[in-house]
Amino acid sequence: MNTQLGHLDIVYQLKTAIRKTEKQMITFRDYMDICLYSEPNGYYRNARLKIGKDGDFYTSSSIGSVMGEVLASFIIKQIQTNEHRDSPIQLVEWGGGNGRLALHLLDEIKGIASEIYERLSYTMIESSGYHRQAQRETLESHAARVRFLSEEEWFSNHPTDGVYVLANELLDAFPVHRVRYQDEKYCESFVVWNEQVQAFEESWIFLDSKPLLDYIARLNVQWIDGQIFEVNLAAETWLSTVVKQISSGSIIIIDYGDDKDEIYSAHRQQGTLMCYRKHQAHGNPFMYQGDQDITSHVNFTSCMDIILQNGFKEFTLQTQREFLVEHGVLQKLQNHFDPNPFSDISKRNRAIRQLLLSDKMSELFKVLVAIKKR
């Protein structure tokens, strides 16, 4: 097994956390949390480039401005058909990365619906200081419309009308518990430090956590012996809190994932956990600590259950391709051929085709839209 260690500070923090425990081990969930979110060198906290050609992965907003434009058109239609069409509008984006999606969305609203643009506020909720600064720079042209809040500050507000929440590739990066079904019992993944081989290793311990066992019971899945799966309690907690802030409006979640029958199906015997580094995907989270992304697929069935329990009467779950086509992306293709591959027309057409045809972008990504009306 490749045991290449990652950032020295993250390795030190992990070893310290392990040594502080009685059993000399931490849950995989805590291991993933330190790798991704520890200040200042966790993967989502450090200043290393992550998105684009020189990073570790692409996002829809790094492939042209099309996704932002389509989302803007969708939100504009929602505003124009809802009861709050003349009242203030609050757009809220969680974990907006470098701010490019917000830029594309605001550019489009300003360009095609200036009366809506003038009465909206765009709230960026970002816990990373590095990304918050990048967002300020990217969104400088919309500074009068944009504000930056912590999630505690936003949650402290009363629920309001005209709230549109956007979470693009957010839930898949929440720290997850890893569970294995073996001999009709459940075990949870813990992480230990092996001093002899100088590596982090996985150890499976009998599961006795009530929140995890309750989640598993709700799934009602027929597991196969030895099957490993992830439990994302943080996603449920986040969504349950966010939807209570929306008196009317919508929530849009774009992420890797599927319904529970696919996420926890027998063919996913090793679960859905994946790591990304320099555009290479692999399944070993026990190396490159702080220097690689770690994700797992989102259980959208759980998301839909929470949404229905909180007064949202309309919702759709589609592939990203289906969402883009339904909301007009094909009309954005330029029909005439341009022989210059570097022209704006050629670049735009390539971006649209990549969003629609790329396996990663078109089918693995799902778009959950839930609408709540007064």
N, C-alpha and C positions, 0 to 999 in steps of 0.2 A: 504494500500500500504506500502511495506517495504521502509522506508526512511533512512536506514542506510547510514550515511555519510562516505566519504572516507578520503583521506589524508588531514590533517588540513590546510596545506599550500595551496593546490588546492582549498579547500572550501573557504579559505580566499580570494584568488585571484578571484574566481568567484563572491563572494559577493561584492568585491571592484569594479569589472568591471560593475556589475549591478548598483551599487549605483552611479557610475559616469555618467550614462545615464539619459537623461531627463525623459524618461518614466519608469525608474527603471526596465529595462529588456534588455536582449541581445539575439541575434539570436541563435537558436540551433547550427548553424554552429560555432559560436564563443565559445559557451559553450563546444562543442566537441573538438575544437582546444585547449582550455585551459586544459581540462581534459587529453588530450593525449600528448600535445607537450610543455606545459609550463616548463621552466627550473627552478629548477633542478628536480622537483618532479612529472611532468606529466608522464602518464603511459609509454610512449616510451622514457622518459628521465631518469627515476629513475633506480637504480641498482637492483631492485627486479627481481628475476628469472622469466621469462615469458614462455620460451619454454621447452617442455619435461615433464617428469613425475611429477616433482616438481613445474612446472609452471602452466600456464593457458590454454595452447593449444599445439598441435603438429604442426610442419611444415613438408613438404616433406623431408627437409634436416636433420630433427631430427630423421627420420626413415631410418637409414642407409645412404649409399653413392650412392644409385642407381640413384636418380634423377640427381645428379651432373654428374654422368658417362654418362647418356643418353644425357643430354644437351651438354656435351663435344663432344660426337660422332656426334651429329647434327651439332654443330658449325664447327667441323673439316671438315665435308663433304661440308658445305657451303664455307669454305675457299678454299678447293681443287677444287671446281667447278667454283669459281668466278675469275674475271680478275686479282684481286689483290693477286694472290696466292703466289707471291714472295715478297710482300711488307709488311711493318709493320702492325700488327693487334692490334686493340684496343678493349678489352672487358671492358664493363662498367656495373657495378652492382649498382642499386639504393636501398638504405635501406637494406643492407645485413645482418642485425641482428647480430648474433654472429660470422659470417664469415664461417660457416660450409659448406654452398653451394659452396662458392668460393673455399674452400679447396678441396672439392671433385672434382670439375670441373678442377682445376689446376693439382691436382694429376693425374687425368685421361689423360689430354692432355700431360703432361710430360711423362707419361708412354707409351702412344701409338703413339704420334706424336711429338717427341722431337724437330724436325726442326721447327714446328709451335710454340712450347713453347718458343724457343729461340728468336723469333721475335715478341712476343706479350707483351703488357702491360695490366695489370688488374687494372682498376680504380675503387676504392670503393668510392661512393658518399654517405656520411652518416652524417646527421646533429646532431646526438646524440654523445656527448663526451664519454659517457659510452660504447656505442656500438662500437665506433671507436677504443677504447682501446682494447675491446674484440676481434675485428677483427685483430688488429696488433698482438696480442698474438696467435690467431688461425692460422694466415697466416705467421708466422715467417719463416717457411721452404721455403716460396716463396717470401721472402722480396725483392729480386732483381727484381721480376716481378711486384710487387704490388705498387701502389701509392694511396694516399688519397687526394681527392680534395673536395672542396665545390661545390655545384651546380653552384654558380656564376662563379667560376674559370673554370669549364668545359664548361659552356655556352659561356664564353668569347673567346674560341678557334674557329677557322674557321672550317666549315664542312669538313670532310675528308672521304677518302675511308677506307674500312676494319673496320667499326665500328659495334660492336655487343652489343646491349643494353639488359640487363636482369633486369626485375622488377618482383620479386617473392613476392606475397602478399604485395604489396605496395599500389595500388590504392584503395583497399577496406578500408584502414585506413585513407584516406584523409577526412578532415572534410566536412560534407555534410549539405545542407539545407533540412529541413523537410517541406513538403507542404501537405495541405489537400484540396481536392475538395469537396465543400459543397454548396448546393443550387446554382449550376452553377457559383460559384465563387471560387477563390483560396485564401487560407490563409496560412501564413508562421508561423512555430513554433518559439516562443520566450520562454526564460526561465526567471522566476522570483524567488525571494527568499521570502518564506512565513515565517515571523518571528514568527508567532503564533505557527506553528507546527514544526518550525525549519527544513524546507525541501525545496528543489528546486522543482518547479512545472512548467508545460507547459502551455503557453497561446497562443492562435491562433489569429493572427492579419492579416487584409486584405493585400494581397500581391500586392505591387506596384513596385517591382524591375524589371527593364527592362531586365537585363541579365537572370533572372529566368524565366520571362514570355516568352522571346525569346526561351529559351531552351525547355520549355513546349510546345510551338507552334511547334517546330521542331519534337517533339516526335509523334505528330498526334495520340494521344491515346484517346480512348473512355473511360472516367473515370466513375466509379460508385459513387453515392452520398456517401460522407463520406470517400472515399478512401484516404489513406495516402501514400506518396511516397517520395523518396529521390532524390535530384538533386546534382550531384557531379561536380560542375564547376571546381574545382581544378584539377580533372583528365584530363579534356579537355585542360586546360591551360598547364599542365605538358607535356602531349603527343604532343600537337601542337608545343611546344618549342623543345622537344627532337628530333623529327623526322627531324627537319631542320638541325640538326648537322650531319646527316648521308648522305653522298654523295653516298655511297654504303655500303651494309652490311645488317643487320637485327635487328629487335626488337622483343623480346620475353616477353610476359606478361602472368604471371601465377597468377590466382586469383579466388576467389569466384565470380560468376557472370553468365550472360547469355545475349542473345539478348534482345532488348527492349520489344518485345512482351511477353516474359516470365517475365522479371523484373517488368513490369508495368501491368501485367495481373490482372483481377478482383479477382482472388483467393488470391492475395497478398494485401488484403484490408488494412492491417496495415503496409505495406511496407516491407523492407528487413533488417531493422536495427537490429543488434544483439549485445549482450554483452557476454564476456567470462571471467570467473573468476574461478580458480581452477578446470578447465575442466567441469564447469557447464555453459550451455548456457541459456540466458534469454533475455527478451526484455525491461528491465527497465534501461535506461541510467542515471536516476536521483538519483543514489546511487553509493557508492564506487568510488567517483570521484578520478581519478589518480591511483586507485587500480584495475581497470578492463579494458579490451580491449573493444573498441566500433568500430563496422565495419558495412558496408553496401555493398550489392552486386554491382558489376561493370556492367555498361551498355556497353557491348561490341559492340553494334551497333554504338554507338557514337565513340568508338575507331576506328572501321573500317572505318567510314566516314572520320575521320581525316587522317588516313593512306592513303586512296585513293586520298585525296586532295593534298597529298604531294609527289606524284611520286612513291609510292610503287605499283608495278603491281601485285605482288603475295602475297596472304595471306591465312591462314587457321585458323579456329576456331574449336577446338576439345575439348572433355573432356580430363582431364589429363590421364585417362585410355587409350583413343584412341591414344594420343600422345606417351605415353610410349610403347604401343604395336607396333605402326607403326615404331618406331625408335629402336626396338631391345631388349626391356626389357625381353621378354620371353627367349631369348638366354642366359640370365644371370642366369636363374634358374638352380640350380644343380640337375641333374636327380636322382642321387643315394641317397638313404635314409641314414640319419645319426641319430642313436638312441639318441645321446647326444643333448638335446634341447639347450644347451649353446654353441655349437660349432659354428665356423664362418659360416659354410655351412648352418646350421639350422637358425641362426640369419638372414643371407642374404635372404634365401628363405622366411622367415616370413616377412621381410621388403618388398619384392617384392609383396607378396600376399596382404599385408596391403595397399600398394599403389594402387593396382589394384582392390581390393574388398571392401575396406572401403568406406562407403557412402560419408563421408566427403571428402576423398582424391580423389576418383575416378570419381565421377559424378558432385559434386558441384563445384569442381575446373575446370576451363577452361584454355586452353593454346591458346593464340593468337600469331601466328608467321607471321610476315610481312617481305618480302624480297625486297630490292631495289638494282638494278643493274645499272651499268653505261650505 
